[in-house]
Amino acid sequence: MRYLLLFFLYFLTLPIAKGKQVKILVIGNSICEYNDMLGLFQNIALLNGKEVKIKATFEGGASIAENICKNLIPGCRIINYKVESPYWFKENKQFSFFIDIFKKYDYVLFQGRSASDSHFLEISKSIANSISKKPTIFIFQNYSSILWNDSLRRVSLEKDKAVFQTICNSNKRIKLFRVGDLFDFAQICFPETMLLRSNNHPEPTGSLLIGVYLYDSIFNEFPAINIKKNHKKQIYATDELERCINIVNEFKNE
């Protein structure tokens, strides 16, 4: 019994191992700059003991190829990024220095592009097929207010979803991050919850909803609702977090 007690006391003195740091690269357009989802996601992760490192690059109105060439590839000699970057990428996508950019991340989130961006689809496939094991690629499905032209919005959403699903089916590491469907579900089933402003930018609850969805998609669990009452580092309301968890949970089970 004495030896068991000594072993137990020794065990208590051992340092608690930190969890593996999760590295995420976010590439998007200006939509994401008006969205606090990354800050909220990182805050939720921090309070739940997850170590997350995020690099984000946003280029308003730019294609994915243009954004990558302009902001992520050092020494990319291009005069007109908008015109030349898709062709530069097509010629150089197998170069080791390009692949090296992505293989150090666990997750890459492509945000704010429609299915009409054919280079975006090529890039997603190229990364997944050229790099083994990681990263997992999330394709951010766009959202819009249900108060806008509902029929046109639905047609656009379904069209993009069909194209994205085809590309996701080609490689199991490419996943559709179904924010558009999630917002539709929430706006219909929880109409009292304000998610989007009139300018189509998320309300704080909308950003938190995406943050909770991203947390569940990466860690395969929901965050704890009550960390500490009035935790000084908590930047979201506990009741709003609980509401968002309930919405995402019902959305997953619909």
C-alpha positions in Angstrom: 0.0 0.0 0.0 2.9 2.3 0.9 4.5 1.8 -2.5 1.2 2.5 -4.3 0.9 5.7 -2.4 4.5 6.7 -3.3 3.8 5.9 -6.9 0.7 8.0 -6.9 2.5 11.0 -5.3 5.3 10.6 -7.9 2.7 10.6 -10.7 1.2 13.8 -9.4 4.6 15.5 -9.7 5.0 14.6 -13.4 4.4 17.6 -15.8 1.1 17.5 -17.7 1.9 16.9 -21.4 0.6 19.7 -23.6 -1.5 18.8 -26.5 -0.2 18.9 -30.1 -0.4 22.3 -31.6 -2.9 22.5 -34.5 -1.7 24.6 -37.4 -4.3 26.2 -39.6 -3.9 28.3 -42.8 -6.9 30.4 -43.9 -6.9 31.8 -47.4 -9.9 34.0 -48.3 -11.3 37.2 -49.6 -12.7 40.3 -47.9 -15.8 38.5 -46.5 -13.7 36.8 -43.8 -12.2 40.2 -42.7 -15.7 41.2 -41.5 -16.1 37.9 -39.7 -14.8 37.3 -36.2 -15.0 33.5 -36.5 -11.2 33.0 -36.3 -10.8 35.1 -33.2 -13.7 33.4 -31.5 -12.6 29.9 -32.6 -9.1 30.6 -31.2 -10.6 31.9 -28.0 -12.8 28.8 -27.6 -9.9 26.5 -28.3 -7.6 28.4 -25.8 -10.2 28.1 -23.0 -10.6 24.4 -23.8 -6.9 23.6 -23.5 -6.3 23.4 -27.3 -3.2 24.9 -28.8 -4.0 26.5 -32.1 -1.8 28.5 -34.4 -3.6 30.3 -37.3 -2.1 32.1 -40.3 -4.7 34.0 -42.4 -4.3 35.9 -45.6 -7.2 37.8 -47.2 -7.3 39.5 -50.6 -10.5 41.3 -51.4 -11.9 40.2 -54.8 -8.9 38.0 -55.6 -8.9 34.5 -56.8 -7.3 31.8 -54.7 -4.4 31.5 -57.2 -3.8 35.3 -57.0 -3.9 35.3 -53.2 -1.4 32.4 -52.9 1.0 33.9 -55.5 0.8 37.4 -54.0 0.9 36.6 -50.3 2.4 33.1 -49.7 5.0 32.5 -52.4 8.2 34.4 -51.8 9.9 35.7 -54.9 7.0 35.0 -57.2 7.8 37.3 -60.2 4.5 38.4 -61.6 3.5 41.8 -62.9 -0.2 41.4 -63.1 -1.3 38.9 -60.4 -5.0 38.9 -61.4 -4.2 37.9 -65.0 -1.0 35.8 -64.6 -1.3 34.0 -61.3 -3.6 31.2 -62.6 -1.2 30.4 -65.4 1.8 30.6 -63.1 0.2 28.2 -60.7 -0.7 25.8 -63.5 2.9 25.6 -64.6 4.5 25.5 -61.1 2.0 23.6 -58.9 4.3 20.6 -58.4 7.4 22.7 -57.4 8.6 21.6 -54.0 8.8 25.1 -52.5 5.1 25.5 -53.3 4.1 22.2 -51.7 6.3 23.1 -48.7 4.0 26.0 -47.9 1.0 23.7 -47.3 2.5 20.6 -45.9 3.4 22.3 -42.6 -0.2 22.9 -41.8 -2.8 20.5 -40.4 -5.7 22.3 -42.0 -6.2 24.7 -44.9 -9.5 26.6 -45.1 -10.3 28.1 -48.5 -13.0 30.8 -47.9 -15.1 33.1 -50.0 -14.8 31.6 -53.4 -17.5 30.2 -55.6 -17.5 27.0 -57.6 -17.0 29.1 -60.8 -13.4 29.6 -59.8 -12.0 26.6 -61.7 -8.4 27.3 -60.6 -9.6 27.1 -57.0 -10.8 23.5 -57.6 -7.5 22.6 -59.4 -5.5 24.0 -56.4 -7.5 22.0 -53.9 -7.0 18.8 -55.8 -3.3 19.5 -56.4 -2.5 20.1 -52.7 -4.4 17.0 -51.6 -3.0 14.8 -54.2 0.6 16.0 -54.0 1.0 15.9 -50.2 0.4 12.8 -48.2 -1.4 12.7 -44.8 -1.9 16.4 -44.3 -3.3 19.0 -44.6 -7.0 18.4 -44.5 -8.7 21.0 -46.8 -11.9 22.7 -45.8 -13.8 24.4 -48.6 -15.9 27.2 -47.0 -19.4 27.1 -48.5 -20.6 30.7 -48.8 -23.6 32.0 -47.0 -26.1 34.8 -47.6 -29.1 36.2 -45.8 -32.4 34.3 -46.3 -34.0 37.7 -46.5 -32.3 38.3 -49.8 -33.7 36.9 -53.1 -34.4 33.4 -51.7 -34.8 31.6 -55.0 -31.6 32.9 -56.5 -29.7 32.3 -53.3 -30.9 28.7 -53.1 -30.0 28.0 -56.8 -26.5 29.4 -56.3 -26.0 27.5 -53.1 -27.1 24.2 -54.6 -25.0 24.8 -57.7 -21.9 25.5 -55.7 -22.6 22.6 -53.4 -22.9 20.1 -56.3 -19.5 21.2 -57.7 -17.8 21.2 -54.4 -19.2 17.8 -53.5 -17.7 16.4 -56.7 -14.3 17.7 -55.8 -14.6 16.5 -52.1 -15.5 13.0 -53.3 -12.3 12.9 -55.3 -10.1 13.0 -52.2 -11.2 12.2 -48.6 -9.0 15.0 -47.2 -11.0 17.6 -49.0 -14.1 18.4 -47.0 -17.0 20.8 -47.6 -17.3 23.2 -44.7 -21.1 23.6 -45.0 -21.6 27.1 -43.6 -24.2 28.1 -46.2 -26.3 25.1 -45.3 -25.8 25.7 -41.6 -26.9 29.3 -41.9 -30.0 28.3 -43.9 -30.9 25.7 -41.2 -30.4 28.2 -38.4 -32.3 31.0 -40.1 -35.3 28.7 -40.7 -35.3 26.7 -37.5 -34.1 29.4 -35.1 -35.5 32.6 -36.7 -35.2 34.5 -33.4 -31.4 34.1 -33.6 -29.8 37.0 -35.6 -26.9 35.7 -37.7 -26.5 38.3 -40.5 -26.7 42.0 -40.8 -28.4 43.7 -43.7 -25.0 44.1 -45.4 -24.6 40.3 -45.3 -21.8 40.4 -42.7 -22.2 38.2 -39.7 -23.6 39.3 -36.4 -21.5 38.3 -33.4 -23.7 35.2 -33.0 -23.2 34.3 -36.6 -19.4 34.5 -36.2 -19.6 32.4 -33.0 -21.8 29.8 -34.8 -19.1 29.4 -37.5 -16.4 29.2 -34.8 -18.3 26.5 -33.0 -18.8 24.6 -36.2 -15.1 24.8 -37.1 -14.1 23.7 -33.5 -16.3 20.6 -33.9 -15.1 19.9 -37.4 -11.4 19.9 -36.3 -11.6 18.4 -32.8 -14.7 16.2 -33.3 -16.2 17.5 -30.1 -18.1 20.5 -28.8 -16.4 22.9 -26.4 -17.2 23.0 -22.7 -20.0 25.5 -22.0 -18.9 26.6 -18.6 -15.1 27.1 -18.2 -15.1 29.5 -15.4 -17.7 32.1 -14.5 -16.7 35.4 -16.0 -13.4 34.1 -17.2 -11.3 37.2 -17.9 -10.0 35.7 -21.2 -13.5 34.7 -22.5 -14.6 37.0 -25.3 -18.0 35.4 -26.0 -21.2 35.1 -24.0 -21.7 31.6 -22.4 -25.4 31.6 -23.2 -24.6 32.4 -26.9 -22.1 29.6 -27.0 -24.7 27.1 -25.7 -27.2 28.4 -28.3 -24.6 27.9 -31.1 -23.7 24.4 -29.9 -27.4 23.4 -29.9 -27.8 24.7 -33.5 -24.7 22.9 -34.8 -25.7 19.7 -33.0 -29.3 19.8 -34.5 -27.8 20.7 -37.9 -25.6 17.6 -37.8 -28.5 15.4 -36.8 -31.0 16.7 -39.3 
